[in-house]
Amino acid sequence: MKPLKLTHPSLTRKALLRKAETIPGAWYGIRIAGLLLLLTGWKTTAVSRLFGVSRQAIVDWVRKANSKGIDSVTRPLTSLRKLYVKRQKHWRPDKIRTFCKVT
């Protein structure tokens, strides 16, 4: 099996470091650090052990980075509250209103 490489032209060390300065959040920082290590020649298994994520997660990062470029670092986050409310189809409107109130 061939080793995974970052091949997208927008994925450079400089671009990733610039993106790291503008994006808040630890999870994005871990992803950027992982991509930087992969650019320097680290293997996916070593990066996954270092950050405590699965090797498959690193493979997914590489595939997404090769297809979307630098924009793959940030992903749209969905609100867990919205997902929870969507699952509660049996709720009546008054229960949903009570749940959605900001206290």
C-alpha positions, 0 to 999 in steps of 0.5 A: 500500500502506498503511503498517504501524502498531502498533494493539494497545492494550497497545503503549504507549511506557511498556509497552515501556520497562517490558518492556525493563527486565525482559527480559535479552538484546540481541535482545529489546532490538532488537525493543523498540527497533524497536517504539518507533521505529515508534510514533514514526513511523519507517518499516519500511525505516528501522528495518530499515536501522538494526538490520541486519535485513530489512524482512520481519522488521520487518513480521513484528514489527508483525503479531505485535505487532498480534495478540498485543500486548506479549507478542509481544516475547518468544517461546519460544526452542527449544533448538538441542540438542533440534532437533539431536538430533531430526534425528539419527534414525539415532543409537542410544541410546548415541550420544544419551546421549553427546551429551546428557551435560553436561561 
